[in-house]
Structure formats: structure tokens, C-alpha cells
């Protein structure tokens, strides 16, 4: 057996990997014995292989997501590896292959395979929308955006740079996020793609949430208008979700509740339980701001359960932190706070979120926790 001979190493997930010295030897032999052309052809084949699998996984998670890549030549006519009942879950497969996909992106970018790099980066991002491995997400999008620029694909560059703003903001790098968004806006205008322009405005609004709430409201309204003009019902409902949250932050909770209920109806009609659950959490937060604690707790708990079922753990953690905050207020029952904060901490630690530090401090303080 190769593992008995220490040529392979068993991993905790049941997979095997080559021993480090074996990998090093193989790389040295390849550098000496393979021509640069043969090496590039090999990397191209591996990249195409992972692009096809990741594209299938992406579509299995959400078929109607905005995508720039047209991949009919890559996946057209090929069997869907995630379609059968015995198939792996697409997010679980991407989680298991995450480091391999990142390695492929790095090597393919070095080889100048710009188009498959940005296409793979776009498909890969569905994993990080559910599970926030922030540094990995940032790196994959940086590689993809640079490759899109090199390939002179402005629509792809706009999409990837706007997506890149998300891990940057989660990591507190707001100036970098603004730079990426400015580039995304310019690229989207060049591409003249209405649905893409709507998406970029949504991401811009999320930046303005941090810097200027009134500009955030305007950006979300613009996103909703553009989505409606493009016939993107789901996109319009998502923009309404962010608009409702912005209205709540501006202190107009009554309008926010109406807007969020419209968003929930739209997302339910589009069969999007993940985003509908996020709206439910936002509705719970609005009820809390209105002093309607029972309604707030009910909505937030419903959202947390639904988000966990959808493997949207980052947003599950947000709902749990809000629930813990309500439970710890004077006069409320704090019995659920520790369990909620512990689960949220696990999620943030797994994703490398800086929010984990604050949760650790809260869990160290026994006051109001049981």
C-alpha cells in the first residue's frame, strides 16, 4: 500500500495526498523532463476539468444566479455529476476540493490561461457565499479579476471586482473595497449589461451602508430599478431586501417592514429559500427595533434554522448573535445565549472572520450567560 510506504498521507476527511517529498520530487522531474508547452497543456486540461465540475456544482446550488461565463462548450452534453440521488452535495464537494481549486487557479493564472481562470473564479464563488473562507475567497477573486482584465472581458471583470468587495469589507479593508467597486462600475458601463449594472449597484450599496447610508438607499433603489428593467425578478427582490435594511438603519422601520415583506414574497416566488431566510432575519431585526420582542425572536430563530438547513452558515451566525443580544437584555431569559454565541463563534472561526475575537470575549464573561 502506498500509505504504508509513506508515499501517501491519509487526511481527516478520508482522502489521501502525496507526501510532501514525493510532490517535490515529481515537480523537479516535471521541470526537467516536460517542455513548457506540455506543462501548459497539462495545466489547461486540469483547469478545464475543475471548471466543468465547479460549474455543475454552482448550477446545482442555484441555477438562476447571475453569471457572465458562457460555458456551453465546457459542460454542454456532459453528464451532471451532482444530479443523481447518490451524488455528493455540491457545496460539500467544493469544500473538499477548495484547496485544490485554489491551487489550480494559481497555476493556471501563472500560465496565462486567463479565460478559464476568471470563469473558474466566478463559478467557485458560490462556495464562499455560503461558507466564508475569507482569505481564500479574496485570493480566488483577485486571480479571477486580474485574468478578466488580461482577457479584456469587462463584464467578467465588473462581476469579479464587485464580488471581491465582499470579503474585503468583511476583513475591514474598506478602502480597497471602494477601489474595486469603482473599477467594477466603470467596467459594467463598458459592458452595457443591465443585469450586471444592477448587481454592481447592489454591491456598491453595501459599501455605502458602511460609509454613507443615504447613498446606500439610492444605490439599492437604482439596483431594483435596473433589475426590473432587465426582467430579473430575483435580482429585484434581493435589491428590495437590501433597500429594506437600509430604510431600517435610517430609522424608517415601518417602511422597512413593508419593503422586506415584498422582498420575502418575491424570493419565495423565485424559490430561493436561502435569500428568503435572510429576509426573515432582517424582518426579525426590524421587529426588535420596533420593540416587538416576541415577533423578533420568532423570526430570527426561524431564520437561523432555515439558514443552517441551506448551509448558509455565515448568515446563520448573524441571526444567532442577534438572538443572543436580545436574550442578554435585562428582564429577558438568557438561557439560550451561550449556545447561540458558541455556535456563531464556531462559524466565524471556520471562516477566518475577525468577528470571532469579539465573540470569544463575550463567552469569557459569565455575566448574563448560562
C-alpha positions, 0 to 999 in steps of 0.5 A: 500500500502506498500509505504504508510506504509513506508515499501517501498521507491519509487526511481527516476527511478520508482522502489521501495526498502525496507526501510532501517529498514525493510532490517535490520530487515529481515537480523537479522531474516535471521541470526537467523532463516536460517542455513548457508547452506540455506543462501548459497543456497539462495545466489547461486540461486540469483547469478545464476539468475543475471548471466543468465540475465547479460549474455543475456544482454552482448550477446545482446550488442555484441555477438562476444566479447571475453569471457572465461565463458562457460555458456551453462548450465546457459542460454542454452534453456532459453528464451532471455529476451532482444530479443523481440521488447518490451524488455528493452535495455540491457545496460539500464537494467544493469544500473538499476540493477548495484547496485544490481549486485554489491551487489550480487557479494559481497555476493556471493564472501563472500560465496565462490561461486567463479565460478559464481562470476568471470563469473558474473564479466566478463559478467557485464563488458560490462556495464562499457565499455560503461558507466564508473562507475569507482569505481564500475567497479574496485570493480566488477573486483577485486571480479571477479579476486580474485574468478578466482584465488580461482577457479584456472581458469587462463584464467578467471583470465588473462581476469579479471586482464587485464580488471581491468587495465582499470579503474585503469589507468583511476583513475591514479593508474598506478602502480597497473595497471602494477601489474595486467597486469603482473599477467594477462600475466603470467596467459594467458601463463598458459592458452595457449589461443591465443585469450586471449594472444592477448587481454592481449597484447592489454591491456598491450599496453595501459599501455605502451602508458602511460609509454613507447610508443615504447613498446606500438607499439610492444605490439599492433603489437604482439596483431594483430599478435596473433589475426590473428593467432587465426582467430579473425578478430575483435580482429585484427582490434581493435589491428590495431586501437590501433597500429594506435594511437600509430604510431600517438603519435610517430609522424608517422601520415601518417602511422597512417592514413593508419593503422586506415583506415584498422582498420575502414574497418575491424570493419565495416566488423565485424559490430561493429559500436561502435569500428568503431566510435572510429576509426573515432575519432582517424582518426579525431585526426590524421587529426588535427595533420596533420593540416587538420582542416576541415577533423578533425572536420568532423570526430570527430563530426561524431564520437561523434554522432555515439558514443552517438547513441551506448551509448558509452558515455565515448568515446563520451566525448573524441571526444567532448573535442577534438572538443572543443580544436580545436574550442578554437584555435585562428582564429577558431569559438568557438561557439560550445565549451561550449556545447561540454565541458558541455556535456563531463563534464556531462559524466565524472561526471556520471562516477566518472572520475577525468577528470571532475575537469579539465573540470569544470575549463575550463567552469569557464573561459569565455575566448574563450567560448560562 
